[in-house]
Amino acid sequence: MEGYPDIVGLFRDTADGERTPAIFNPRQIGDTRISSVQYIKFKLSPAQVGAWSRGAKIVIDDPHYQAERPLTQAELAELSHDFL
């Protein structure tokens, strides 16, 4: 499963396409297996936290699969409770 953690990221909707890579739990990924449910985290800078309410999207960027999904305002609000 080499390279898997590099394909998922959190993108802010900015002109420069700022990307924050996902942080995966290494116990969920092995050389020959992967958990069917992934719990991911993102390390955001203070500036990113301050800009959070303006929008973000989850992006999968792999040569064999591309997808993105903007987070709704309700999701952005709920996730903001997790900021430390």
Contacts in CASP RR format, 6 or more apart in sequence:
PFRMAT RR
TARGET T0000
AUTHOR 0000-0000-0000
METHOD contacts of the structure
MODEL  1
MEGYPDIVGLFRDTADGERTPAIFNPRQIGDTRISSVQYIKFKLSPAQVG
AWSRGAKIVIDDPHYQAERPLTQAELAELSHDFL
1 29 0 8 1.000
1 30 0 8 1.000
1 31 0 8 1.000
1 32 0 8 1.000
1 33 0 8 1.000
1 34 0 8 1.000
2 31 0 8 1.000
4 24 0 8 1.000
4 29 0 8 1.000
4 34 0 8 1.000
5 21 0 8 1.000
5 22 0 8 1.000
5 23 0 8 1.000
5 24 0 8 1.000
5 29 0 8 1.000
6 21 0 8 1.000
7 60 0 8 1.000
7 61 0 8 1.000
7 62 0 8 1.000
7 65 0 8 1.000
8 21 0 8 1.000
8 22 0 8 1.000
8 40 0 8 1.000
8 58 0 8 1.000
8 59 0 8 1.000
8 60 0 8 1.000
8 61 0 8 1.000
9 19 0 8 1.000
9 20 0 8 1.000
9 21 0 8 1.000
9 22 0 8 1.000
9 42 0 8 1.000
9 58 0 8 1.000
9 59 0 8 1.000
9 60 0 8 1.000
9 61 0 8 1.000
10 19 0 8 1.000
10 20 0 8 1.000
10 21 0 8 1.000
10 22 0 8 1.000
10 42 0 8 1.000
10 56 0 8 1.000
10 57 0 8 1.000
10 58 0 8 1.000
10 59 0 8 1.000
11 17 0 8 1.000
11 18 0 8 1.000
11 19 0 8 1.000
11 20 0 8 1.000
11 56 0 8 1.000
11 57 0 8 1.000
11 58 0 8 1.000
11 59 0 8 1.000
11 68 0 8 1.000
12 18 0 8 1.000
12 20 0 8 1.000
12 48 0 8 1.000
12 51 0 8 1.000
12 54 0 8 1.000
12 55 0 8 1.000
12 56 0 8 1.000
12 57 0 8 1.000
13 54 0 8 1.000
13 55 0 8 1.000
13 56 0 8 1.000
13 57 0 8 1.000
13 70 0 8 1.000
14 51 0 8 1.000
18 48 0 8 1.000
19 59 0 8 1.000
20 42 0 8 1.000
20 43 0 8 1.000
20 44 0 8 1.000
20 48 0 8 1.000
21 42 0 8 1.000
22 40 0 8 1.000
22 41 0 8 1.000
22 42 0 8 1.000
23 40 0 8 1.000
23 41 0 8 1.000
23 42 0 8 1.000
23 43 0 8 1.000
24 38 0 8 1.000
24 40 0 8 1.000
25 38 0 8 1.000
25 39 0 8 1.000
28 34 0 8 1.000
28 35 0 8 1.000
28 38 0 8 1.000
28 39 0 8 1.000
29 35 0 8 1.000
44 52 0 8 1.000
44 83 0 8 1.000
49 83 0 8 1.000
52 76 0 8 1.000
52 79 0 8 1.000
52 80 0 8 1.000
52 83 0 8 1.000
53 73 0 8 1.000
53 76 0 8 1.000
53 77 0 8 1.000
53 80 0 8 1.000
55 70 0 8 1.000
55 71 0 8 1.000
55 76 0 8 1.000
56 70 0 8 1.000
56 71 0 8 1.000
56 76 0 8 1.000
57 68 0 8 1.000
57 69 0 8 1.000
57 70 0 8 1.000
57 71 0 8 1.000
58 68 0 8 1.000
58 69 0 8 1.000
58 71 0 8 1.000
59 67 0 8 1.000
59 68 0 8 1.000
60 66 0 8 1.000
60 67 0 8 1.000
60 68 0 8 1.000
71 79 0 8 1.000
END
